[in-house]
């Protein structure tokens, strides 16, 4: 039997778009969900076969808002069960995933500093890259960098190319 685990719209301690209050709510909400998916992948890797990270619409009196959910198709698979247990509490902050806050708020007004979602991933890859000696500054950086590089190989290459062009 399939089911979903609601992970939320953003890390627990982060500001996020508010239905009925944030101008251009739908666009901002979708961007935050997509960035949050990147954050979950950064920490926990891609979901194993038998589950997927998706956006789920939730109907409310003021309209529809979306949250990130883990959709589970095969609850009997040990890898799926372990992934579900790992991600069910979500993240506490964007910083846990080495992601700069993707949306900034001035009251209810949201600004997306880097509106290209690829830049969220590339930023995290650049932040967590190994030093010249090949070692990572902290163990969490190795996990984040490895997970994002595996999930987004073209963006990992773009991050390496950006570093090379900056060094030239």
N, C-alpha and C positions, 0 to 999 in steps of 0.2 A: 504494500500500500504506500502510495507516495504522500508526502506531506512537506510543509515548509517550516523553517525556523526563521523568525523575523529578527534580523540583526540590527535594524534601525536605519535612520536616515543619515547619520553621521556619528563619529565617535561620541561616546557618552558625555564627555566634558567639553565638547565643541559647540559653538553656536551653529545653528542651521536655519534654513529657510522656514518661515512660519506661514502656514496656510491662512489666507485672509489678511495677512499683514505685510508680507514681503512683496514688493513690486516685482513683476515678472517671475512670480513664484515657480511656475512649471519649469522654466528653463533653469533656474537656480537649483531647484530640487533635483532635477535630472542630473545636472553637473555634479552635485554633491554625492549622489548615489554612485555615479560612475567613478568618482575619485575615491569613495569609500571602498568600492570593490577593489581598486588598485591597492589600497592600504591593507585590506584583508589578505590579498594575494602576497603582498610584500612580507607579511608576518608568517602566514601559514602555507604559502604556495598555492598552486592551482588546485581546485577541487579534484578529487579522484573520480574516475568513471563511476557513475551511479548517483552523482549529485552535481549541482551547478549553482553558481551565484547569479541571481537574476533580480530584476526590479519588479516589485509588486505594487499595483495600484490599490489604494485604500480609500474607500468612499467616506466622506464626512459631510456634515451640513454645509460647510463653507466651500466644498469642492472635493477634488481628489488630490491626495498626496501620495508619494511613492516611498517605499522603504526597500532596503537591500535584504534579500532573503536567501537562505540556502534551501534550494529545492532538492528534496531527497527522493530518489526513485528506488533505491535498493538499501533499505535500512538494515539488512542482514549482513552486508559486506563489512568486515572489520575496518577496512580503510575508510569507508564512508562514515561509520560510527565514530572513529577517532577524529576525523576531520570535523564532523558536526560538533563533537564535544569541544574541540579546540576553538571553533569560531563562534559558538553560540552566545558568548558574552560580548562579542565585538571588540572594538578598541576603546581605550579611554581618551586618547588624544591623537591628533594627526602626527605628532612628533614620534610616537611609538613606531610609526612606519616610515620615519624620516621624510615625511611629506610636509612641505610648507603649506600652511592653511590655504586651501584652494579658493575659498570665498571669504572676503572680508566684509564685516558689517559695520555700518555707521547707523546705529539705531536699527530700523527695519530695512534700510536700503543696503542691498548687497552689491558688491563689486567683485568681479572675477578677474584678478590681476593677469592671469595667463589663461585665456579662454580656450586654448588648444589643450585638450586632455592629454595628448602625448607629452606635453611639457611637465605635467604632474609626475609622470613616470620617469622621464629623463632627469628631472630635478632630483628625485629620490635616488636614481642610479648614480648621479654625480656626487651627491652628498655622501653616499655609502661606499664609494669606490675605494679600492685598496691603494695604499701608498706606493711610492716608487719601489719599495722593497717587497711589494706583493702582499703585505700584511694589512689587515683591516684595523682601524683605530679601536674598535670595540667589537666583541663577538656578535652583537646584534646586527652590525653593519654587514657582516659576511652573510648572514641568513637573508637579510633584506635584499642585498645585491644579487645573491645567487637566485633567490626566488623570482625577482623581477626580470633578471636576465633570461631565465628559463621560460618565463611566461611571455615575455615581449622581446624576442631576440633582435628584431629590427630596430627597436628603440635602444637596446643595449649597444648595438653597433653605432647608432646615431650619437649616443652619449660618448662613446670612445672617439668617434670622428671629431666631435666638438672639442674634446680635450686635446686631441692632436693638433687641431687648427689653432686653438688658443696658445699652445706651446710653441707654435711656429712663428 
